[in-house]
Amino acid sequence: MARKQNLDFVDQAVKSANLKESNTTSTNKEKKIKTIQILVDWEDKIKNYYGGTVASYITMAIQEKMKRDGIL
């Protein structure tokens, strides 16, 4: 249940995140730095739950969401 709640927090963060779009194509594997704002308590929850970096958790969450949406 805690994992479901955390994933709900991530879904909400992704929906409300201020992400800048890039002009890269899906075959381009270059990385681009993005700046997003998340609530401090979300960051604490991610650190306590995941154990890795917040950036890697967010990247993983976005990838999972893209798979569910059928764009990856």
C-alpha positions as a Markdown table, in Angstrom:
| # | Residue | x | y | z |
|---|---|---|---|---|
| 1 | Met | 0.0 | 0.0 | 0.0 |
| 2 | Ala | 2.9 | 2.4 | 0.8 |
| 3 | Arg | 4.3 | 1.8 | -2.7 |
| 4 | Lys | 1.0 | 2.5 | -4.3 |
| 5 | Gln | 0.7 | 5.8 | -2.4 |
| 6 | Asn | 4.3 | 6.7 | -3.4 |
| 7 | Leu | 3.6 | 6.0 | -7.0 |
| 8 | Asp | 0.5 | 8.2 | -6.8 |
| 9 | Phe | 2.7 | 11.0 | -5.4 |
| 10 | Val | 5.0 | 10.5 | -8.4 |
| 11 | Asp | 2.2 | 10.5 | -10.9 |
| 12 | Gln | 0.9 | 13.7 | -9.3 |
| 13 | Ala | 4.5 | 15.2 | -9.4 |
| 14 | Val | 4.9 | 14.2 | -13.1 |
| 15 | Lys | 1.5 | 15.8 | -14.0 |
| 16 | Ser | 2.3 | 19.0 | -12.1 |
| 17 | Ala | 6.1 | 19.2 | -12.9 |
| 18 | Asn | 7.4 | 22.2 | -14.9 |
| 19 | Leu | 9.3 | 20.2 | -17.5 |
| 20 | Lys | 10.9 | 21.9 | -20.4 |
| 21 | Glu | 10.5 | 20.2 | -23.8 |
| 22 | Ser | 13.5 | 19.3 | -25.9 |
| 23 | Asn | 13.8 | 19.0 | -29.6 |
| 24 | Thr | 15.4 | 15.5 | -29.5 |
| 25 | Thr | 14.1 | 12.5 | -31.3 |
| 26 | Ser | 13.3 | 9.1 | -29.7 |
| 27 | Thr | 16.4 | 7.6 | -31.4 |
| 28 | Asn | 18.7 | 10.3 | -29.9 |
| 29 | Lys | 20.1 | 8.9 | -26.6 |
| 30 | Glu | 21.7 | 12.2 | -25.5 |
| 31 | Lys | 20.7 | 13.4 | -22.1 |
| 32 | Lys | 19.4 | 16.8 | -21.3 |
| 33 | Ile | 19.3 | 18.3 | -17.9 |
| 34 | Lys | 15.8 | 19.3 | -16.7 |
| 35 | Thr | 14.9 | 21.4 | -13.7 |
| 36 | Ile | 11.8 | 20.5 | -11.8 |
| 37 | Gln | 10.3 | 21.6 | -8.6 |
| 38 | Ile | 8.9 | 19.0 | -6.1 |
| 39 | Leu | 7.6 | 19.3 | -2.6 |
| 40 | Val | 10.2 | 18.8 | 0.1 |
| 41 | Asp | 8.2 | 16.1 | 1.8 |
| 42 | Trp | 8.0 | 14.2 | -1.6 |
| 43 | Glu | 11.8 | 14.3 | -1.7 |
| 44 | Asp | 12.0 | 12.9 | 1.8 |
| 45 | Lys | 9.5 | 10.2 | 1.0 |
| 46 | Ile | 11.4 | 9.2 | -2.1 |
| 47 | Lys | 14.7 | 9.1 | -0.2 |
| 48 | Asn | 13.2 | 7.0 | 2.6 |
| 49 | Tyr | 11.4 | 4.6 | 0.3 |
| 50 | Tyr | 13.7 | 4.2 | -2.7 |
| 51 | Gly | 17.2 | 4.4 | -1.2 |
| 52 | Gly | 18.7 | 5.7 | -4.5 |
| 53 | Thr | 18.8 | 9.2 | -5.8 |
| 54 | Val | 15.7 | 11.3 | -6.3 |
| 55 | Ala | 16.7 | 11.9 | -9.9 |
| 56 | Ser | 16.9 | 8.2 | -10.7 |
| 57 | Tyr | 13.5 | 7.6 | -9.0 |
| 58 | Ile | 11.9 | 10.4 | -11.0 |
| 59 | Thr | 13.5 | 9.1 | -14.2 |
| 60 | Met | 12.2 | 5.6 | -13.5 |
| 61 | Ala | 8.7 | 6.9 | -12.7 |
| 62 | Ile | 8.6 | 8.8 | -15.9 |
| 63 | Gln | 9.7 | 5.8 | -17.8 |
| 64 | Glu | 7.0 | 3.6 | -16.2 |
| 65 | Lys | 4.4 | 6.3 | -17.0 |
| 66 | Met | 5.5 | 6.5 | -20.6 |
| 67 | Lys | 5.3 | 2.7 | -21.0 |
| 68 | Arg | 1.7 | 2.8 | -19.5 |
| 69 | Asp | 0.8 | 5.6 | -21.9 |
| 70 | Gly | 2.2 | 3.6 | -24.9 |
| 71 | Ile | 4.7 | 6.2 | -26.0 |
| 72 | Leu | 7.8 | 4.2 | -25.1 |
